[in-house]
Amino acid sequence: MTPDEALAELRNELQAAGVLTEDRDVFWCAADEPMLSLAPGLVIWIGRQHGFRWPDQKGRWRKCSLDDVCGVVDLILPIYKQRMSGVEAATQAEPV
């Protein structure tokens, strides 16, 4: 699986788990590998060499192969919920 395919599958699995991502949450590192910013302090790097990589609740690096998207989502959801607790959703701006 390519990093782009893994990113698309990760976003689909996150959506199924109730975590919506937008195109603006995706950015590209210098090696043309995608990264997904989910919450404050929670960015997931997606690359051929290391698979999925992200910091856990204690700041240690975790990684998982690109072929285990469901496993990654199971590991990321608790971190996402912890990082998003207390973060208020931004309201949509109204035209003046």
Buried (B, 14 or more C-beta within 10 A) or exposed (E): BEBEEBBBBBBEBBEEBEBEBEEEBBEEEEEEBBBBBBBEEBBBBBBEEBBBBBBBEEEEEBEBEBEBBBEBBEBBBEBBEBBBEEEEEEEEEEEE
